[in-house]
Amino acid sequence: MAGLRMSVVVSATAFLLGLLFTHWIADSLTLWKSPDTQTDSRLWTAAAYYAVLMHGPPQLAYVYGAVAVIGAATILWSLRDGRAGNLMFDGGSIFLYLTGIFVYLYSVIPNLRANFSTLPLPFTAPWSPTDLPEYPKSLREPTLELASSHLVCSVVLTGVLALQAGRWWAEQADVDDDDEDEMRDDAGAETGAETDRTESEMERETVRRRDVKARA
């Protein structure tokens, strides 16, 4: 059962992390860039991606939300065991997981709704960078914040995967130690049995010699 729970957590986290990696199409144009390279063409391209994202089917948002809830519920379920490994690894995992959800709910989604949900799609006709208007100053900071928020969510979800990997390694080490202890116990039991058999044989031999002497 523990392996199943861990598989669900890792699968849900990897799924959400993959979604965040797709945003790198736009985030790479604005994240960690100097002001000289923040051209209107790059900013418009990033804004166009976010606008396409907001014009997508709303059913996808429900799927993403369901996956996030399943992952969080599975981690919380693991905490009910009360084992030291679960409290340490799953406790850190749920903290990072909820941090990512908090950042996405209170930073990313409000930003997208307020600034990019009503932005018209710019790809209805061919255009060149020289035809683009000046990028609005009111959208410049929200565009940069989106890239930073996506990065934070990616980092914390990567931390969840690292903690789950650490938990698996720790459990495997415990299993190996238990196997070694069982092998030692079995070896000790066999040695004890052989010792008992040897002592019994010696006692029988002593009794036999006494009987021979008594008869003589």
C-alpha positions in Angstrom: 0.0 0.0 0.0 2.9 2.4 0.8 4.3 1.8 -2.7 0.9 2.6 -4.3 0.6 5.9 -2.3 4.1 6.9 -3.3 3.4 6.1 -7.0 0.2 8.3 -6.9 2.1 11.2 -5.3 5.0 11.0 -7.7 2.7 10.7 -10.7 0.6 13.6 -9.7 3.6 15.8 -8.9 5.3 14.9 -12.2 2.1 15.6 -14.1 1.9 19.1 -12.6 5.6 19.7 -13.0 5.3 18.8 -16.7 2.5 21.4 -17.1 4.7 24.1 -15.6 7.5 23.1 -17.9 5.3 23.8 -20.9 5.0 27.4 -19.7 8.8 27.7 -20.3 7.8 28.6 -23.9 6.8 32.0 -22.6 8.7 32.2 -19.3 12.1 31.7 -21.0 11.6 35.0 -22.9 11.1 37.1 -19.7 12.8 35.3 -16.8 16.3 36.4 -15.8 16.6 38.8 -18.8 18.3 42.1 -18.6 16.3 45.2 -19.4 18.1 45.5 -22.8 16.8 42.2 -23.9 13.3 42.7 -22.7 12.1 43.7 -26.2 8.4 44.3 -27.1 8.6 41.3 -29.4 9.5 38.9 -26.5 6.9 40.4 -24.2 4.2 40.2 -26.8 5.1 36.6 -27.5 4.8 35.7 -23.8 1.6 37.6 -23.5 0.2 35.8 -26.6 1.0 32.4 -25.0 -0.8 33.4 -21.7 -3.8 34.7 -23.7 -4.0 31.4 -25.6 -3.8 29.6 -22.3 -6.7 31.6 -20.9 -8.8 31.0 -24.0 -8.4 27.2 -23.7 -11.2 24.7 -22.8 -12.3 25.3 -19.1 -12.6 21.5 -18.6 -8.8 21.3 -18.6 -8.7 23.4 -15.5 -10.9 20.9 -13.7 -8.6 18.1 -14.7 -5.5 19.9 -13.4 -7.3 20.8 -10.2 -8.4 17.1 -9.7 -4.9 15.9 -10.1 -3.6 18.5 -7.6 -6.2 17.5 -5.1 -5.5 13.7 -5.5 -1.8 14.3 -4.9 -2.3 16.4 -1.8 -4.9 14.0 -0.4 -2.5 11.0 -0.9 0.3 12.8 1.0 -2.0 13.6 3.9 -3.2 10.0 3.9 0.4 8.8 4.3 0.8 11.1 7.3 -1.9 9.1 9.1 0.4 6.1 9.5 2.4 8.1 12.2 5.7 6.5 11.1 8.9 8.5 11.5 9.7 8.3 7.8 6.2 9.5 6.8 6.3 12.4 9.2 9.7 13.6 8.0 9.5 13.0 4.3 5.7 13.4 3.8 5.5 16.3 6.2 8.1 18.2 4.1 6.4 17.1 0.9 2.9 18.4 1.9 4.5 21.7 3.0 6.1 22.2 -0.4 3.1 20.8 -2.3 0.7 23.2 -0.5 3.2 26.1 -1.1 3.0 25.5 -4.8 -0.8 25.3 -4.8 -0.9 28.5 -2.7 1.4 30.4 -5.1 -0.6 29.2 -8.1 -4.0 30.0 -6.6 -3.1 33.4 -5.1 -0.6 34.7 -7.7 -0.8 32.9 -11.0 -4.5 32.5 -11.6 -5.5 36.0 -10.4 -2.8 37.5 -12.6 -3.9 35.5 -15.7 -7.6 36.4 -15.1 -6.9 40.1 -14.5 -4.5 40.8 -17.3 -4.7 38.1 -20.0 -8.2 36.6 -20.1 -9.6 39.5 -22.1 -6.4 40.0 -24.2 -7.3 39.4 -27.9 -5.4 36.7 -29.6 -2.7 38.3 -31.9 -2.3 35.4 -34.3 -5.4 35.8 -36.4 -3.3 37.2 -39.2 0.4 37.1 -40.1 2.5 39.8 -38.4 6.1 40.8 -38.1 7.9 42.3 -35.0 8.0 45.7 -36.7 4.2 45.7 -36.9 3.8 45.2 -33.1 2.6 48.2 -31.0 4.5 49.2 -27.9 4.0 46.7 -25.1 1.7 48.3 -22.5 3.5 49.2 -19.3 0.6 47.9 -17.3 1.3 44.4 -18.6 5.0 44.5 -18.2 5.2 43.7 -14.5 2.4 41.1 -14.5 4.2 39.3 -17.3 7.5 39.2 -15.4 5.6 38.1 -12.2 4.1 35.1 -14.0 7.5 33.7 -15.0 8.7 34.1 -11.4 5.6 32.4 -9.9 5.9 29.5 -12.4 9.5 29.1 -11.4 8.6 29.0 -7.6 6.0 26.3 -8.3 8.4 24.3 -10.3 11.1 24.4 -7.6 8.8 23.3 -4.8 7.3 20.5 -6.9 10.9 19.3 -7.7 11.5 19.4 -3.9 8.5 17.1 -3.5 9.9 14.6 -5.9 13.3 14.8 -4.1 11.7 14.1 -0.7 9.7 11.1 -2.1 12.9 9.7 -3.6 14.6 10.1 -0.2 11.7 8.3 1.5 11.9 5.4 -1.0 15.7 5.2 -0.4 15.2 5.2 3.4 12.5 2.5 3.2 14.7 0.3 1.0 17.5 0.7 3.5 15.2 -0.4 6.3 14.1 -3.4 4.3 17.7 -4.4 3.7 18.5 -4.1 7.4 15.5 -6.2 8.3 16.6 -8.9 5.8 20.1 -8.9 7.3 18.7 -9.3 10.8 16.5 -12.1 9.8 19.4 -13.9 8.1 21.5 -13.5 11.3 18.6 -14.8 13.5 18.2 -17.8 11.2 21.9 -18.5 11.2 22.0 -18.2 15.0 19.0 -20.5 15.3 20.7 -23.1 13.1 24.0 -22.8 15.1 22.0 -23.2 18.3 20.2 -26.3 17.0 23.5 -27.8 15.9 25.0 -27.1 19.4 22.0 -28.8 21.0 22.4 -31.8 18.8 26.1 -32.1 19.6 25.5 -31.9 23.4 22.7 -34.5 23.1 25.0 -36.9 21.2 27.8 -36.4 23.8 25.4 -37.1 26.6 24.2 -40.3 24.9 27.8 -41.4 24.3 28.6 -40.8 28.0 25.6 -42.8 29.1 26.6 -45.6 26.7 30.1 -45.8 28.1 28.8 -45.9 31.7 26.5 -48.8 30.7 29.5 -50.7 29.1 31.6 -50.2 32.2 28.8 -51.3 34.5 28.3 -54.5 32.5 32.0 -55.2 32.6 
